[in-house]
Amino acid sequence: MIAEDPDRNWDCCVNGWEAPPGSTARDFGAERFQPGALNKFEAFSDMCRGSAAGVGYRYVLMIDDDLRFKPGDVSRFFEHCERNDLFLSQPAIAWGSNSNHLINICNPVCTVRGVNFVEVMAPCFSREALDRLLPTFLLTRCTWGIDYAWSSLLDGLGRISIVDAVAMDHTKPMDRAEGPFYRKLRSMNVDPDEELAEVVRTHASWGEMQSLKGGHRYRWPLPQALNQHLVAWMEKHKIQQHLARGGTIAPQSPVSPGTPVTPAQAAKFADPTAASVPRAAGVTTLATLADGLVRRD
């Protein structure tokens, strides 16, 4: 990613929770290296010692290791964040990739889409968002539910966005049975379902995952009403294109987390009478070696 973006506008911090002893930033070609910690949120909390005040970056993007960007897309993503003054955001999931939530799959009608949920896979925080949300980073060891807490705390504020203009490939479906991170959690007696349930119990309900009626930046200069209609229509039908391109999506109901959805099962997502898609329970992504990408000041 660094080699493919020679004029990048970001610094790279690599978090290695099982990196070889003595590893340094130079080993990864990165500006910073943060050893230890079980996950990237714990590592970032350690790095800034519990306060975002000294981070020194306008935006911080925390991505998992199994994400692939087109050359230069990370820089372009940060440009969208800054140009649109985004608070909490993430790149979209590309059609034909592996998705955990329908809401995060790219909607090509928008460059930026107002939503009520972004997931822990690749969240991007403005400096202001870090000040507000840093205490949530240690809510769970498995990271499940941290994103639910963001949606609860920001409910109704219109401050969550997906940058559809930059779509990333999620190269692996979640593997709760054999994934290294989940094996590590089992060895520590950490139960993701229990941790998620505790977050849900202690945070106010925020409804279902959905694109909002406003807060969008549209790709085409069409009349506002037409663009709004196109966004809603694509939200109901994009699953068909995603699956047709070989993509997978985890069940959008609290059953068998991590099991891919077949085209037949996904037919319900394309139902134009459906008001919205239920949010998934117990769905996250594999995180082994997390690359924390940060925006240069």
N, C-alpha and C positions, 0 to 999 in steps of 0.2 A: 504493500500500500504506500509506503514511503517512497520507494523507487519509482512508482507510477505517478507520483504527484510532486515533481521536482520544485514547483513553485508553491507548495502547500502553505496554507495560512494557519496551520495548527502544529502544536507540539504533541509528541506521543509519550505517554506514560504506560509502561507494561506492568501489570500485576501478575506475578507468578506464585500461586499458592503451593506449587510443588516444583519450583524451579531448582536447577542444580545449585548446590551451595557455592557461594562466591559469585553468583551471577550479578552482572551490572547492566546499566542501560546500554553501554557500548555493545554488549553481546547481542542486543536486539536492534541496534541501529536507532535507538530511541533517545529522547532527551532525558527521560526519567525512568527509574525502575523502583517499584514498590514490592518488596518481598513479603512473603507470609500472608496472613489473613485467609480466611476460607473463601471469601467471595469479593468481588470488585467493590461493593458498597462498604464492606468492612475495611478494605484496603484504602479506599479514598478517605474514610473517616480517620484512619490512622495517619494518612499523609497530611491532612489538614488539622489533625489533633482536635477534632470535634468542633472546629469553627471554620466556616467558609470564608471568613473575612480576609485571610491571608493567601487565598488561592491565586489571585492575581490574573485570572482569565475571565473574559466576558462570557464565554460559554464553555461548558464541559459536557462532552459526549462519552458515555460509558458503554462500550460495546462488548458483546461476547466474542469468543475466539472463532466461532463458526459462521461468521458473517463475511460476505464478499461484496465489495463495492467496485463499480467501474472506475477506471483511472480518473482521478480528479474529483470524484463525487463527494468525498468527505469535505473538501474545500468548498464545493458548490453548496453542500448542505449548510455549512456554517454561514455562507453568504445569504442564504434564504432566512436563516434564523435572525441574522442581524438586520437585514433589510425589512423584515416584517415584525421586528421587535418581539420575537416569540419568548414565552415564559418557560413552559415545559413542552417538549416536543420529541419527535423521533422520525427517522427516515421511514418510508413505507416499506412493506414487504412486497417484493416483486412477484408478479404473476408467474406461476410455474415453480415457485420455491416451496419451502416448508413453513406453514403458518400455524401459529397457536390460536389466533383470534381473527375472526372475519373482519373486524373493524380496522385492523392494521394493514390489510391487503390494499395495494395501490388503487386509488380511484383516479383515473386519468383525466377526469373533468377538472380537477383542481391542481394547482401548484402547492397550495397549503390548505389543509382542511381542518376546520374546527371540530373537535371530538371531546368526549368526556373520559377517555382512557388512552394511555400509552403504557407499554409493558416494560418489564425490567430488562428485556433483551438489549435494547439500545436507546435508553432515555438520554435526552439532552437538556441540561439545566442552564438557564441564565444565572447570572450571579445572584439576582434577587430570588430566583427559585431555590437556589442552594441555601440561602439564608432561611427560607421558609421550610424547606423539606429535609434538610440534613438530619434532623432528629429521627426521621423514619428509616434511615439507612440501616439501623441496627435492630429493627423490629423482629426480623427473622434471620436465622442462619442460612436457610435454603434460598432466600430471597423471595419465595412465594408470598404474595399478599402485600409486599411493599408498594407495588403499583396500585393495588386496591386502596391503600391508605392515601396515596396521592389524589386519586379520584374523589375520595371522601372529603379530604381537606379542601379541595379546590372546587367542589360541587357548586354549580350555578355561577361560577365566576368567568367562564369562557376563556380560560387561560391554558388550555391543553390543545396541542395541534399535531397533525401528522403532515410531514413534508412529502407530498405525493410526487413532486418534481424530482426527487431522488429516491429511487427504489433499490433496496439491497437484497441480495440473495441470502436466505437462511439455508445453509448447505446441509443441515442435518435435522431430521425430526427429533423431537424429544425422546430420549431413551431412559425412562425411569428405572427400568429393570437392570440394564447393564452399563449405563453411562457412568464414566469415572466419578463425576461429581456426586451422583446419587449413591454410588457404592461408598464413597467417602462419608456421605451423610448417614448411611446405615451403620457404618462402623462407629459413628459418634452418637448413635441412638437419637438422631434428629429425624422426626417424622414431619414431612412437608404438609400433609393433610392437617395435622394438629396445629402447626404454625399458621397455616392459612386460616383455619377456623378461628383462632385467637384474634387475628387481625380483623376478621369480619365481625366478631363479637364485640370488639372494643372500638370500632369506628362506625360512624353513622352510615346508613344505607344511602347509596347514590344512584340506584336504579340500574338500568341495563346499558351495556356498551352501545354507543350509537354516535353517528355523526350529528352534529348540531344543526340547527336551521340556519345559523349565521356563523360568521367568523372565517369564511372561506375566501381564498384568492383563486380566481378562476383562470384556466388556461386560455380560454378564448373570449374575445370581447363581444359576447352575446348579451342580449337583454337579461337583466337580473333574474326575472322570473323563470326564464328558460334555463339559465344556468342552475338555479336552485332545483328545478325539475330534473335536470340531467344528473345532478349529484345524487338525488334520492333514487332515481331509476338505476344508476350504476351500482349503488350500494346493495340493491336487491339482486343484481344480475352478475356482478363481477366474479362471484364464486364459480360460475360456469366457465368463464374464460381461464380462470386460475387452474381449475382442474383439467380443462382441455389441454393445457400446456404442461401437464404432468405434475402439478402442484399437489400438496397435501394440506389438510387442515385438521387440527385436533377437534374432537367432539365439542360442540358448543352447548353442552349440558353436562351436569356432574356425573358422568359415567365413563369408566375406562379411560382415565387421562392418558394421553400419549398415543392412542390408537388412531391411525389415519382414517379419514372419512372417505368413503367411496363416492363416485358420482351419483349413484342412486340415493345414497343417504343424504347427499348434499342437495337434493332436489328441493327440499323444504326451504333452503336459504333463498331460492329464486322465486318463491311465492310472492307475487306482487301484493297480496293482501296482508302479508305479515307486517306488523307494526315495527318490529325491531328484532334483533337477534339476542337471545339470552347470553349473558356473560358466562364464560367458562369458569369452572371451579377446579382448582388444582392443576392448572396448566402453566408451565413455564418453559424455559429452554435449558439445554445443556450448557454449563459454564465450566471450562477446565482452566484455560489460561486466558484471562480477560485482558483485552487491550483497551486502556482508557485513553481516548483521544481528547485533547483539550485545545481550546481556541487561544491562539496567541493574542496578547494584549498589544 
